[in-house]
Amino acid sequence: MPRIASAEAPYPPHIAAELARIMPKGVEPLVLFRTLARNPRVFERMFAGGLLDKGTLSLRQREIVIDRTCALNACEYEWGVHVTAFGAAAGLSEEQVHATVRGNADADCWSPAEQALIAAVDALHARATLDDAEFAALSAHYDDDQVLEIILLCGFYRTVSYLANALALPLEATAARFPQ
């Protein structure tokens, strides 16, 4: 049972417009979005800070960062939403999806650039920083703009994980579940 009930339709016009923009036509808004909609200021600020637009990272790179960050934060809710919504389009194999939860950064299923990416996510999660060697490894594969986006994605999805976990959001019925 969620700790804060989600908002129900009809939503204020600006919230309804944003939900219509981000959700596929005819699909009920996600529980997370409806819960944030209870507080229009928080809702607007969260979506103003979103990083799901066309950024400097490829869809695959972005989803590896998001999936790994959510997995490290034990956020099955958001991990499952992203794996279901973007995993196939990002070209993530079943082995790679599994590795975002249960694998090491140096798993053979990842390219050297992806290994550096996952190692950076792991370091940011564990210590909220990158040491010189980790930063150099990441910078060997990603330019400065991409490194900034990687760091921000980790922080943003840590925040999303806090929300989903602390509010005890029920898992979306159609979303993937953590591998056993």
Stockholm file with secondary structure:
# STOCKHOLM 1.0

chainA/1-180         MPRIASAEAPYPPHIAAELARIMPKGVEPLVLFRTLARNPRVFERMFAGGLLDKGTLSLRQREIVIDRTCALNACEYEWGVHVTAFGAAAGLSEEQVHATVRGNADADCWSPAEQALIAAVDALHARATLDDAEFAALSAHYDDDQVLEIILLCGFYRTVSYLANALALPLEATAARFPQ
#=GR chainA/1-180 SS CCSSCCCCSSCCHHHHHHHHHHSCTTCCCCHHHHHHTTSHHHHHHHHHTCCCSSCSSCHHHHHHHHHHHHHHTTCHHHHHHHHHHHTTTTTCCHHHHHHHHHCCTTCTTSCHHHHHHHHHHHHHHHHSSCCHHHHHHHHTTSCHHHHHHHHHHHHHHHHHHHHHHHTTCCCCTTSCCCCC
#=GC SS_cons         CCSSCCCCSSCCHHHHHHHHHHSCTTCCCCHHHHHHTTSHHHHHHHHHTCCCSSCSSCHHHHHHHHHHHHHHTTCHHHHHHHHHHHTTTTTCCHHHHHHHHHCCTTCTTSCHHHHHHHHHHHHHHHHSSCCHHHHHHHHTTSCHHHHHHHHHHHHHHHHHHHHHHHTTCCCCTTSCCCCC
//
